[in-house]
């Protein structure tokens, strides 16, 4: 797996695998255009460019036979730069497909064939932090090692019917004289999953990712009670939970939005929580659970006491007008609040940052040990487009300053879930991260599971490497819901098999015995991440595989997300097993039919199939805890 670079006389460079070109005519760019050079010089490992605006130096290093790193130094610049490309619209050769990484929750993510990519709009051809390019026999993965100062992205412009690629860093017009950009690595692997795992593991190491907390298993108030949850309902829920003969061993009970009079006034109770959060947290703790709380720390309602007393703490546009992230002077009103507008807290203001510190310090002192911070994208505003109280940093720097303060106040021991948030800036702070849009009670519509399904598969490469992925709550109830039994069961199993956070929002004590048993059945034991054998294909079904080498067992999960029945076969080699394995159907403990050493399946629409892979056809299936099936 030899990866090589060549520097041309004109200052461009190209990347090869043996004699096969992968990226051609790579040339730096400023603000979306190739640079205009006065002179260029190069040697075996460096390229130096002199321009009217400043000087640029590229240093190449052969880190390993299959990896090349690029370090870029910008100095003596006389103009501000919004974005700098280490290569702008480089040519690709024999490209088969690309892997697109989302910026954050609900974003476009996953494998795209060259045909799909070429037919997509420009905004659907942007990958953040890393990308992987599929060629005939190899994959080339590009990624920046750290994401603390500059947003790193890869976009794919179309030129003469061909997909090109650019690799950019957003500098956001912050004045500088001399900077070194984060190192960018180009890694050659046999397949995308190997390349993506190498990239995420490297990034996680450089950014001190948090993966030590136990796999999540808790309860959240939002997806049944929504913003109407109150202290009386909390008491009823805990009383009902504690009367169960076999109650699920959930760790946290998390109170979601609705406890405050207006966004921003996080420490002021409303009529639903007249005793205050400290009373609620105390009740949760006395009942044997840990307390969790939702906070949208960057959100400030126009009717809030916070805005009325401190309008200077808000973020403003460069023309001096206040940043209105939401205008809600029509219906429906979010969460029943009267605020007509919602603003953004400017944490570059020292007093605003002190307020953030005080909010989380107080919540922690009241007893919260689990924190869900939501609408975090509001804090990531391009510094070239807003007027901050204290200028001079990029949006990522301001954002991570805020994350740093929050982690200081909640302590290393607290569990932190990021939501509606940029993924990479959170690495090193969050223990879990929401990856998909909100789920609801129907298969189709705005709250259908399609986005969750796509993002869960697309972000599998980050799971338990950056943090634990959170695909959203598992809906278990058989009342006040329009999902069929098959749909509910399939989504629950998808969440479990993916290794995602497992949490419910239903009143557990009202569930049928069967549904309550399902919640306990999918309880995680350790952090697990599945293998995706068809990551580099666009298929109608989802295939996830877990293999336990020590016991020679595995779990194969097949999910039909389409409206049509799927009838297909899989070779054992494709699924990662040898021919001495057999497959037992979880539904009825029967052996799955094999056709010429291939697994034959028939999957109904919106349904799943689950198989135990084993070398012993006499093995039994454990129906109490799914992960027991991988044990000896």
Residue pairs with C-beta under 8 A, 6 or more apart in sequence:
1 17
1 65
1 66
1 138
1 188
1 189
1 190
2 17
2 18
2 65
2 66
2 188
3 15
3 16
3 17
3 65
3 66
3 67
3 68
3 140
3 186
3 187
3 188
4 15
4 16
4 17
4 18
4 68
5 13
5 14
5 15
5 16
5 60
5 68
6 13
6 14
6 16
7 13
7 42
7 44
7 47
7 60
8 14
8 25
9 42
10 40
11 27
11 37
11 40
11 42
11 47
11 49
12 25
12 26
12 27
13 26
13 47
13 58
13 60
13 87
14 21
14 23
14 24
14 25
14 26
15 21
15 22
15 23
15 26
15 68
15 140
15 186
16 22
17 135
17 138
17 140
17 188
20 93
20 94
20 135
21 93
22 92
22 93
22 133
22 135
22 138
22 140
23 87
23 90
23 91
23 92
23 140
23 165
24 90
24 91
24 92
24 93
25 90
25 91
26 86
26 87
26 90
27 34
27 35
27 87
27 88
27 90
28 34
28 35
28 49
28 56
28 58
28 72
28 84
28 85
28 86
28 87
28 88
29 35
29 84
29 85
29 87
29 88
29 89
29 166
29 168
30 53
30 81
30 83
30 84
30 85
31 81
31 82
31 83
32 83
32 85
32 88
33 88
34 88
34 89
35 49
35 51
35 56
36 51
36 52
37 49
37 50
37 51
38 50
38 51
38 52
39 49
39 50
40 47
40 48
40 49
40 50
41 47
41 48
42 48
45 59
45 60
45 61
46 57
46 58
46 59
46 60
47 57
47 58
48 55
48 56
48 57
48 58
49 55
49 56
49 57
49 58
53 77
53 78
53 79
53 81
54 74
54 75
54 76
54 77
54 78
54 79
55 74
55 75
55 76
55 77
56 72
56 73
56 74
57 72
57 73
57 75
58 70
58 71
58 72
58 86
59 70
59 71
59 72
59 73
60 68
60 69
60 70
61 68
61 69
61 71
62 68
63 69
63 185
66 187
66 188
66 189
67 185
67 186
67 187
67 188
68 185
68 186
69 183
69 184
69 185
69 186
70 86
70 183
70 184
70 185
70 186
71 180
71 181
71 183
71 184
72 84
72 86
72 180
72 181
72 184
73 178
73 179
73 180
73 181
74 81
74 84
74 176
74 178
74 179
74 180
74 181
75 177
75 178
75 179
76 177
76 178
77 176
77 177
80 171
80 173
80 174
80 175
80 176
81 171
81 173
82 170
82 171
82 172
82 173
82 384
83 168
83 169
83 170
83 171
84 168
84 169
84 171
84 181
85 166
85 167
85 168
85 169
86 167
86 168
86 169
86 181
86 184
87 165
87 166
87 167
88 166
89 157
89 159
89 164
89 165
89 166
90 164
90 165
90 166
91 162
91 164
92 133
92 162
92 163
92 164
92 165
94 135
94 136
95 114
95 133
95 134
95 135
95 163
96 113
96 114
96 134
96 135
96 136
97 111
97 112
97 113
97 114
97 116
97 117
97 133
97 134
97 536
98 111
98 112
98 114
98 117
98 125
98 127
98 131
98 132
98 133
98 134
98 156
98 163
99 110
99 111
99 112
99 127
99 131
99 132
99 133
99 134
99 141
99 192
99 196
100 108
100 109
100 110
100 111
100 112
100 124
100 125
100 126
100 127
100 131
100 458
101 109
101 127
101 128
101 129
101 130
101 131
101 423
102 108
102 109
102 128
102 423
102 435
102 455
102 458
102 459
103 126
103 128
103 153
103 422
103 423
104 377
104 420
104 421
104 422
104 423
105 419
105 420
105 421
105 433
105 434
105 435
105 436
105 437
105 455
106 420
106 435
106 436
106 437
106 451
106 455
107 128
107 455
108 124
108 126
108 458
109 454
109 455
109 458
109 459
110 454
110 457
110 458
111 134
111 192
111 535
111 536
111 537
111 538
112 120
112 538
113 538
114 163
116 538
117 125
117 156
117 163
118 158
118 161
118 163
122 155
122 157
125 155
125 156
125 157
125 163
126 153
126 154
126 155
126 156
127 153
127 154
127 155
127 156
128 151
128 152
128 153
128 154
128 423
128 424
129 143
129 144
129 147
129 152
129 153
129 203
129 423
129 424
130 141
130 142
130 143
130 144
130 154
130 196
130 199
130 200
130 203
131 141
131 142
131 143
131 154
131 165
132 139
132 140
132 141
132 142
132 192
132 195
132 196
132 199
133 139
133 140
133 141
133 142
133 165
134 192
134 536
137 190
138 188
138 189
138 190
139 188
139 189
139 190
139 191
139 192
139 194
139 195
139 536
140 186
140 187
140 188
140 195
141 185
141 186
141 187
141 189
141 192
141 195
141 196
141 198
141 199
142 154
142 167
142 184
142 185
142 186
142 187
143 152
143 184
143 185
143 187
143 199
143 202
143 203
144 152
144 169
144 181
144 182
144 183
144 184
144 185
144 203
145 182
145 183
145 184
145 185
145 202
145 203
145 206
146 182
146 203
146 206
146 207
147 182
147 203
147 207
147 396
147 424
147 425
147 427
148 182
148 207
148 396
148 397
148 400
148 425
149 182
149 394
149 396
149 397
150 169
150 170
150 171
150 172
150 181
150 182
150 394
150 396
151 169
151 170
151 394
151 395
151 396
152 167
152 168
152 169
152 170
152 182
152 184
152 424
153 167
153 168
153 170
154 165
154 166
154 167
154 168
155 165
155 166
155 168
156 163
156 164
156 165
156 166
157 163
157 164
157 166
158 164
167 184
169 181
169 182
170 382
170 394
170 395
171 179
171 394
172 382
172 383
172 384
172 394
172 395
173 383
173 384
174 383
174 392
174 393
174 394
175 392
185 199
185 202
187 195
187 198
187 199
188 195
189 195
189 198
191 535
191 536
192 535
192 536
193 461
193 531
193 532
193 535
196 461
197 461
197 465
200 461
200 462
200 465
200 466
201 465
203 209
203 424
203 427
203 466
204 211
204 427
204 465
204 466
207 424
207 427
207 428
208 427
208 428
209 427
209 428
209 465
209 466
209 467
210 428
210 429
210 430
210 431
210 467
211 464
211 465
211 467
211 468
211 527
213 415
213 431
213 432
213 468
214 251
215 468
215 499
215 501
215 502
215 524
215 525
215 526
215 527
215 528
216 251
216 415
216 417
216 432
216 468
216 470
216 501
216 502
216 503
216 524
217 248
217 249
217 250
217 251
217 501
217 502
217 503
217 523
217 524
218 250
218 251
218 252
218 253
218 254
218 292
218 370
218 501
218 503
219 237
219 250
219 252
219 253
219 254
219 503
219 504
219 505
219 508
220 254
220 256
220 292
220 372
220 473
220 503
220 504
220 505
221 229
221 233
221 234
221 253
221 254
221 255
221 256
221 505
222 229
222 256
222 257
222 294
222 473
222 505
223 438
223 439
223 440
223 472
223 473
223 475
223 505
223 506
224 477
224 480
224 505
224 506
224 507
225 233
225 505
226 256
226 258
226 335
227 256
227 257
227 258
227 335
227 336
228 258
228 272
229 255
229 256
229 258
229 259
229 272
230 272
230 273
231 272
231 273
231 274
231 275
231 279
231 280
231 283
234 253
234 255
234 280
234 283
234 284
235 283
236 507
237 253
237 507
237 508
237 509
238 253
238 283
238 284
238 287
238 289
240 507
240 508
240 509
240 510
241 247
241 287
241 508
241 509
242 287
242 288
243 509
244 508
244 509
244 516
246 520
247 508
248 508
248 516
248 519
248 520
248 523
249 523
250 289
250 503
251 289
251 290
251 370
252 289
252 290
252 291
252 292
252 369
252 370
252 415
253 284
253 289
253 290
253 291
253 292
254 291
254 292
254 293
254 294
254 370
254 372
254 503
255 277
255 280
255 291
255 292
255 293
255 294
256 294
256 372
257 294
257 296
257 335
257 374
258 270
258 272
258 335
258 336
259 269
259 270
259 272
259 273
259 277
259 280
259 293
260 266
260 268
260 269
260 270
261 268
261 269
261 270
261 304
261 305
262 301
262 303
262 304
262 305
262 306
262 337
262 338
262 339
263 296
263 299
263 300
263 301
263 304
263 337
263 339
263 342
264 299
264 300
264 301
264 304
264 305
264 306
264 307
264 345
265 304
265 305
265 306
266 295
266 297
266 359
266 363
267 277
267 359
267 362
267 363
268 305
269 275
269 276
269 277
273 279
273 280
276 366
277 293
277 363
277 366
277 368
278 366
278 367
280 291
281 291
281 293
281 366
281 367
281 368
282 367
284 290
284 291
284 367
285 291
285 367
290 369
290 370
291 367
291 368
291 369
291 370
292 368
292 369
292 370
292 371
292 372
292 415
293 363
293 368
293 370
293 371
293 372
294 372
294 373
294 374
295 359
295 360
295 363
295 371
295 372
295 373
295 374
296 373
296 374
296 375
296 378
297 345
297 356
297 359
297 360
297 373
297 376
297 379
297 402
297 406
298 344
298 345
298 347
298 375
298 376
298 378
298 379
298 402
299 325
299 342
299 344
299 345
299 375
299 378
300 306
300 307
300 313
300 314
300 342
300 343
300 344
300 345
301 307
301 337
301 339
301 341
301 342
301 343
302 339
302 340
302 341
302 342
302 343
303 337
303 338
303 339
303 340
304 339
306 313
306 355
307 314
307 343
310 351
310 352
310 355
311 322
312 349
312 389
313 345
313 346
313 349
313 351
313 352
313 355
313 389
314 322
314 323
314 343
314 344
314 345
314 346
315 322
315 323
315 343
315 344
315 345
315 346
315 381
315 386
315 387
315 388
316 322
316 323
316 346
316 386
316 387
317 323
317 385
317 386
317 387
318 385
318 386
318 387
320 387
322 343
323 343
323 344
323 381
323 386
324 341
324 342
324 343
325 342
325 343
325 344
325 378
326 334
326 341
326 342
327 340
327 341
327 342
328 334
328 339
328 340
328 341
328 342
329 340
329 341
333 339
334 342
344 378
344 379
344 381
345 352
345 355
345 356
345 379
346 352
346 388
346 389
347 353
347 356
347 379
347 398
347 401
347 402
347 405
348 388
348 389
348 390
348 391
348 393
348 398
349 388
349 389
349 390
350 389
350 390
352 389
353 401
353 402
353 405
356 402
356 405
356 406
357 405
357 408
357 409
360 371
360 405
360 406
360 409
360 410
361 409
363 371
363 410
364 409
364 410
364 411
364 414
368 410
368 414
369 410
369 413
369 414
369 415
370 414
370 415
370 416
370 417
371 406
371 410
371 414
371 415
371 416
371 417
372 417
372 419
373 406
373 416
373 417
373 418
373 419
373 421
374 419
374 420
375 419
375 420
376 399
376 418
376 419
376 420
376 421
376 422
376 426
377 420
377 421
377 422
379 398
379 399
379 402
380 395
380 396
380 399
380 422
380 425
381 395
382 395
383 391
383 393
383 394
383 395
383 398
388 398
393 401
396 425
399 422
399 425
400 425
400 429
403 425
403 426
403 429
404 429
406 416
406 429
407 416
407 429
410 416
415 431
415 432
416 429
416 430
416 431
416 432
417 430
417 431
417 432
417 433
417 434
417 470
417 501
418 426
418 429
418 430
418 432
418 433
418 434
418 467
419 433
419 434
419 470
420 434
421 430
421 433
421 434
423 433
423 435
423 459
423 462
423 466
424 466
426 433
426 466
426 467
427 466
427 467
430 466
430 467
431 467
431 468
432 467
432 468
432 469
432 470
432 501
433 462
433 466
433 467
433 468
433 469
433 470
434 470
434 471
434 472
435 455
435 456
435 459
435 462
435 469
435 470
435 471
436 451
436 452
436 453
436 454
436 455
436 456
436 471
436 472
437 447
437 451
437 452
437 455
437 472
438 447
438 472
439 447
439 448
439 449
439 452
439 472
439 473
439 475
439 491
440 446
440 447
440 448
441 447
441 475
441 480
441 481
441 482
441 483
442 448
442 482
442 483
443 449
443 482
443 483
443 484
443 487
443 606
449 491
450 561
452 471
452 472
452 491
453 494
453 542
453 559
453 561
455 471
456 469
456 471
456 494
456 495
456 498
456 500
457 498
457 532
457 542
459 469
460 469
460 498
460 529
460 530
460 532
460 535
462 469
463 469
463 498
463 499
463 500
463 529
464 499
464 527
464 528
464 529
465 529
468 499
468 500
468 501
468 527
469 498
469 499
469 500
469 501
470 500
470 501
471 494
471 495
471 498
471 500
471 501
472 495
473 503
473 504
473 505
474 491
474 492
474 495
474 496
474 502
474 503
474 504
474 519
474 522
475 481
475 483
475 488
475 491
475 492
475 504
475 505
475 506
476 488
476 492
476 504
476 506
476 508
476 511
476 515
476 516
476 518
476 519
477 506
477 507
477 510
477 511
477 515
478 485
478 488
478 511
478 512
478 515
479 510
481 488
483 491
484 606
486 604
486 606
486 607
487 606
487 607
489 518
489 607
489 608
490 559
490 606
490 607
490 608
492 518
492 522
493 522
493 557
493 559
493 608
493 610
494 542
494 557
494 559
494 608
495 502
495 522
496 502
496 522
496 524
496 626
497 530
497 544
497 546
497 555
497 557
497 610
498 530
498 544
499 524
499 527
499 528
499 529
499 530
502 519
502 522
502 523
502 524
504 519
508 516
508 519
511 519
520 624
520 625
521 623
521 624
521 625
521 626
522 626
523 625
524 627
525 625
525 627
526 627
528 546
528 627
530 544
530 545
530 546
530 557
531 544
531 545
531 546
531 547
531 576
532 543
532 544
532 545
533 543
533 545
533 570
533 574
533 575
533 576
534 543
534 574
540 560
540 561
540 562
540 564
540 566
541 558
541 559
541 560
541 561
541 562
541 566
541 568
541 603
542 557
542 558
542 559
542 561
543 556
543 557
543 558
543 559
543 570
543 575
544 556
544 557
544 559
545 554
545 555
545 556
545 557
545 575
545 576
546 554
546 555
546 630
547 553
547 554
547 576
547 577
547 613
548 554
548 630
548 631
550 632
551 630
551 631
551 632
552 614
552 615
553 612
553 613
553 614
553 619
553 629
553 630
553 631
554 575
554 576
554 577
554 581
554 612
554 613
554 614
554 630
555 610
555 611
555 612
555 613
555 626
555 629
555 630
556 575
556 583
556 599
556 609
556 610
556 611
556 613
557 608
557 609
557 610
558 601
558 603
558 608
558 609
558 610
558 611
559 603
559 607
559 608
560 566
560 603
560 604
560 605
560 606
560 607
560 608
561 606
562 605
563 605
563 606
564 605
565 602
565 603
565 604
565 605
566 601
566 602
566 603
567 601
567 602
567 603
568 601
569 595
569 598
569 599
569 600
569 601
570 598
570 599
570 601
571 597
571 598
571 599
572 578
572 579
572 581
572 597
572 598
572 599
575 599
575 613
577 613
579 597
580 615
581 613
581 614
581 615
582 591
582 592
582 594
582 613
582 614
582 615
582 617
583 591
583 592
583 594
583 599
583 611
583 612
583 613
583 614
584 590
584 591
584 592
584 611
584 612
584 614
584 617
584 619
584 621
585 591
585 592
585 609
585 610
585 611
586 610
586 611
586 612
586 621
587 609
587 610
589 620
589 621
591 617
592 599
592 600
592 601
592 611
593 600
594 600
599 611
601 609
603 609
612 619
612 621
612 629
621 629
622 628
622 629
